[in-house]
């Protein structure tokens, strides 16, 4: 049974006349009559009673008419969904996220994408840098977000935003009363660093900044994420350098203070990473949103 026969059947059933159905379908009556006969033979039931006035649908034909219309509705729906998927407007997008990146920029990008493509299901996966790269290569995710990425031949990277560094201190610390803190004044301060995995990482960046300033940092703790780091600052374990987006962590007992006299470019990039050979419409749609977000941030 093919869809053409179903379409012919529906036309005859709705018009209740072979001649009118043939005109509607833009075909002659004999081939239409043959198609209806063949359909009845396939099904093994009479779909119509032939009368002098036309074609009177049988009880079995009436039931089949409902099913035929349902089939066409499903075909149209499948066609539309396939076209939308081909245009990057439908499907599932697996996105890897990490630590401090989820505090501001990534949610804004994901919200902009969802508003533009509401029928795409976005599934988030928390992964460190190494896990993201492995998952990309294994096609378990489509995109990831991370910082301080080393160039890889099969992984493409686009900077989404660049953030300034700030110092987070306990409210009882003298630095909390200052408008800004000279980076060199951190020489004697116990530093809480993060993350303690996925090298090279933000810890390496802070260590390099300290070396450029001419001192070796005094490390109080190395922890896995920004939330733990800020919580330790609130408990009095030390101070912490972190990207500006981490100010979204408004824990009681801490203050965020700008740093001055940085020994080198102190901004840190947040990048979107994906397979270099991925030409999927969904990825194209997502990167369009990422690039528009970046452009809006620069204005």
C-alpha positions, 0 to 999 in steps of 0.5 A: 500500500502506498500513500498515493492510494490513500490520498485517492481514497480520501478524496473519493470518500470526501467527495462521495463521487469518482468524477468529482474526486478525479477532477480534484486530483487532476487525473482521469476517472479510469485510473482512479477507479482502478486504484480504489479497486486495488486498495479494496483488494489489498485490504480484502474489504469493500470500502464503498458501495457503488450507487447511481448517485456516487460512492457511498462509504461502507462502515469499514471504509469509514473506519479506514478513512479515519486511519488514513487521515491519521497516517497522513497527519503523521507523515506531515508531522514527520516531514515537518520535524525532519525539515526542522531538524535539518535546519537545526531547529529540532533535536537534542543538544548535549552541552558540557559545562564546568565550575565557574563558567555556569555562574553567569555567561553559560546560562545566558547563552543557553537561555538565548538558544532556548528562546530562539530554538524552543523545540531543541532539547538541551541536556547539560553534563558537568565535566572537566576539561579532559572529560569534555574533550574525550566526550567530544571525540566520542560524540557523546556531547556536541559542545563544551565550555571551558577555559585555558585550552591548549590547541588541538587539531580535531577540536575547534574553539571560539572565545565567548567572553573574556573576564577580569580577575577579582579578589574575594576576601573575608569581610573581616580582612583589611582588604575588604575595606579597600577600593582595590588591591595591588596584586603585589600585596598578595605576596604574603596572603594565603591563597585558595586556588581552584580547580585542582584538576584538568591541567593546564587550568586556572591554578596554572594561570594564577601561579604564572601571574604570581611568578611574573610579579616576582613571588611564589604564592603561599597556597592555603588550599587547592579545591575543585571549584569556585563555590568551595573556594569562596566558601573557604574564604567566608570561613577565613581560610585565605583569599582567592583570585577568581573570574568576575562571573564568580561574583554571582556567588553572593555568600555571606561574609565575603567581599569582591575587590578589584585587583590593580598592577597586574603583571600581565594581561589578566583577563581569562577567556571562556571558550566554546569547544566542538569537533572541528569536522562537525557540520550538523545543523544543530551545532550551526544554530548553537554557534550562531547564538554564541556569536551573536551573544559575543557580539552583543557583549562587545557593544 
